[in-house]
Amino acid sequence: MTSGKKPDKYYAILEGALKVFAEHGFHKSQVSRIAKEAGVADGTIYLYFKKKEDILTSLFQEKLGELVEKLNNGLNDQMTAREALNKVCEIHFSVLEGNIHLAYLTQIELRQSDLELRKEIGLALKRYIILIENILEKGKKDGSFRPDFEVKLVRLLIFGGMDEVVTSWLISGQKYSLTAQVGPTIDFFMKGIES
């Protein structure tokens, strides 16, 4: 792919793949099914992606990029560290509650991918993890968070905790509001890190 704006077909393929991967699982998804869902010829997919794994990694890069952009747009310098973490959790939960295919892909399918694929996707997550780390550092510097916790560990615990809340919501059959879990989730985290 050349740099610059990607063609509409590229995004149609990613959206088609998102639906197909979520409904059939990555390993059982055929490129022909993705093409049909995207409304393109089978060969068109290979103009943008060498193999099915490339579609998955591109999908995560795009969707995580969109999520990080929403987070950056939702946060501002006037927010306290607690307000910023609350906003991160609120956006995370609302995006996944609003896109069940993305929720299934991130929570279920990713865990079944091979190690190399998970490593590539982990690189896409880095910006998100750093964003959480920066909020924690801000809270430590301004004294609203305890000065004695390890930021790199706590950022993983926070991300992992949100991840588990989403997974439990999916496994339950979405019988309750995911976004209603924001307050209790943040309250739990704050008990461990607030001054």
NORKA-V438631 format. One record per residue. N is the residue number from 1. NEAR is the number of other ideal C-beta (glycine too) atoms within 12 Angstrom. Layout:
n/near
N/NEAR
N/NEAR
This chain:
n/near
1/16
2/9
3/5
4/7
5/9
6/20
7/17
8/15
9/24
10/28
11/23
12/25
13/41
14/37
15/29
16/35
17/43
18/35
19/26
20/34
21/41
22/32
23/21
24/24
25/21
26/36
27/17
28/15
29/30
30/21
31/31
32/20
33/25
34/40
35/28
36/21
37/28
38/31
39/18
40/29
41/17
42/20
43/14
44/23
45/34
46/20
47/19
48/31
49/30
50/14
51/16
52/30
53/25
54/26
55/38
56/39
57/33
58/32
59/44
60/38
61/27
62/27
63/34
64/32
65/22
66/26
67/32
68/29
69/18
70/24
71/32
72/22
73/13
74/24
75/27
76/12
77/13
78/10
79/21
80/24
81/36
82/26
83/24
84/33
85/44
86/31
87/28
88/39
89/40
90/29
91/31
92/42
93/35
94/26
95/30
96/37
97/26
98/20
99/27
100/23
101/28
102/33
103/33
104/29
105/39
106/38
107/29
108/27
109/33
110/34
111/20
112/20
113/26
114/17
115/12
116/13
117/27
118/22
119/17
120/23
121/31
122/22
123/19
124/27
125/30
126/21
127/22
128/37
129/30
130/21
131/32
132/40
133/29
134/25
135/40
136/38
137/24
138/26
139/34
140/24
141/16
142/20
143/13
144/23
145/30
146/19
147/17
148/12
149/23
150/18
151/27
152/16
153/18
154/30
155/31
156/22
157/25
158/38
159/32
160/19
161/30
162/40
163/29
164/19
165/34
166/36
167/24
168/21
169/30
170/30
171/16
172/14
173/9
174/23
175/11
176/17
177/18
178/32
179/25
180/18
181/30
182/30
183/19
184/21
185/32
186/31
187/18
188/21
189/33
190/27
191/14
192/22
193/32
194/24
195/19
